[in-house]
C-alpha cells in the first residue's frame, strides 16, 4: 500500500484514503506489531533500572516500504537496521517508537480509535496503562516500577520479571 503524495493524503479532504491507511495500519499491527516494556539494569537510574516502553514493527528488507508508511503516518519513531548473520538472505528492519510522549499522544490514541482484533488488544490495553503511569512519572519510584513490572508480566509471553526477582526490588 502506498501513501499518496498529495498534501492532504492524511487530512480531512481525503477521508476515504485516510481510513484505508488507518485500517491497513491496524491490520498490519495485529499481524506484525508488538507492544513491549523492557526493564534494563542501569546503575545511574534512580531505582537502578530503566524502563523502556516500545511500539515495534519488524520486517525483512523487502518490506521496508511498509515500515516507511508507519513512520510517515505517525510522524515519529525511527527505522533501525538489524544486519542478519544467520541463514536468511535479507536484513531485518525495525520501526520503533520509544518516546513516552509520542506513545501517549500519537500511538495510544490511534489504537484506542482503531481497535486491534487479535490477542494483541490485551497487550495494548496493558501497554497503554503503563505508558500513562510513566507519563505521570510513576516509574521513578520503587512502588511504581513494581506495579509496572507486574503489569508487564501479563503481556506478550507472560514471562516472570527479572526486575521483580532482583535484589533491588526484594529489599
Number of C-alpha atoms within 10 A of each C-alpha: 9 9 15 10 8 9 9 13 17 20 12 10 11 13 13 13 17 18 13 12 20 19 15 14 22 18 17 15 21 17 14 13 18 18 22 18 23 16 19 14 15 12 10 9 12 12 17 16 20 17 19 15 20 21 22 21 21 21 20 17 18 11 12 18 13 18 23 16 16 23 17 12 17 15 11 18 19 15 19 12 15 14 11 13 9 8 6 9 10 15 16 18 21 19 23 21 23 17 16 18 14 15 24 18 11 16 17 20 12 16 18 13 9 15 15 20 13 12 11 20 16 15 18 22 15 21 24 21 15 25 24 17 16 21 14 10 12 18 23 17 12 16 13 16 25 17 16 23 22 15 18 23 16 14 20 16 8 10 10 13 16 14 21 17 10 11 9 12 15 8 5
